[in-house]
Amino acid sequence: MAECIRREINTMPSWEFYNDNDQALRMPAVVTRDNLGVLAALIVAHNHDLSNPDYDDMVRDLYETVKNLQYSYESCHISDG
């Protein structure tokens, strides 16, 4: 059975590395930030009856969920550098 070896990375590449290499993995903080809207939509979809949607209520809930996720993101001080 192959054993996975995890190496500690002491320094993150500079932002220019990611800008110049479109196939490079993005920094985790950027991926997290960029996916807050998707996460909010999933949360709203889970909390509502989609077979009989109240679109106004869903939009208000989406707005509040996005605000809460953004507040949480900022309060966690997520950063890659």
C-alpha positions as CSV (number, residue, x, y, z in Angstrom):
1,M,0.0,0.0,0.0
2,A,1.5,3.3,-1.0
3,E,2.1,5.8,1.7
4,C,1.3,9.4,1.2
5,I,4.1,11.7,2.2
6,R,3.1,15.3,3.1
7,R,5.8,17.9,2.9
8,E,5.5,21.2,4.9
9,I,5.7,24.2,2.6
10,N,7.3,27.1,4.5
11,T,6.6,29.9,2.0
12,M,3.8,30.4,-0.4
13,P,4.6,31.5,-4.0
14,S,4.1,35.1,-4.8
15,W,0.8,36.3,-6.3
16,E,2.6,36.8,-9.6
17,F,3.1,33.0,-9.8
18,Y,-0.6,32.5,-9.8
19,N,-1.3,35.3,-12.2
20,D,1.4,34.0,-14.7
21,N,0.5,30.3,-14.4
22,D,-3.2,29.7,-15.2
23,Q,-3.0,26.0,-14.5
24,A,-1.6,26.5,-11.0
25,L,-3.8,25.8,-8.0
26,R,-5.1,29.0,-6.5
27,M,-4.4,30.1,-2.9
28,P,-6.8,28.5,-0.5
29,A,-8.0,31.9,0.8
30,V,-8.9,33.0,-2.7
31,V,-10.7,29.8,-3.5
32,T,-12.6,30.0,-0.2
33,R,-13.6,33.7,-0.8
34,D,-14.6,33.0,-4.4
35,N,-16.9,30.1,-3.4
36,L,-18.8,31.9,-0.7
37,G,-21.7,32.6,-3.1
38,V,-21.9,29.0,-4.1
39,L,-21.9,27.9,-0.5
40,A,-24.7,30.5,0.3
41,A,-26.8,29.2,-2.6
42,L,-26.4,25.6,-1.4
43,I,-27.4,26.6,2.2
44,V,-30.5,28.5,0.9
45,A,-31.5,25.6,-1.4
46,H,-31.2,23.2,1.6
47,N,-33.4,25.5,3.8
48,H,-36.2,26.0,1.3
49,D,-38.9,23.9,-0.3
50,L,-37.8,24.1,-3.9
51,S,-40.9,22.3,-5.1
52,N,-42.9,25.4,-4.2
53,P,-40.4,28.2,-4.1
54,D,-41.0,31.7,-2.7
55,Y,-38.5,33.5,-4.8
56,D,-38.7,36.8,-2.8
57,D,-38.0,34.9,0.5
58,M,-35.2,32.9,-1.1
59,V,-33.5,36.1,-2.4
60,R,-33.7,37.8,1.0
61,D,-32.4,34.6,2.6
62,L,-29.5,34.4,0.0
63,Y,-28.6,38.1,0.8
64,E,-28.5,37.4,4.5
65,T,-26.6,34.2,4.1
66,V,-24.0,35.9,1.9
67,K,-23.6,38.6,4.5
68,N,-23.1,36.1,7.3
69,L,-20.6,34.1,5.3
70,Q,-18.6,37.2,4.4
71,Y,-18.6,38.3,8.0
72,S,-17.4,34.9,9.1
73,Y,-14.7,34.9,6.4
74,E,-13.5,38.3,7.6
75,S,-13.7,37.4,11.3
76,C,-11.6,34.2,10.7
77,H,-8.8,36.4,9.3
78,I,-8.3,33.9,6.4
79,S,-5.2,34.8,4.5
80,D,-2.5,33.1,2.5
81,G,0.1,35.7,3.0
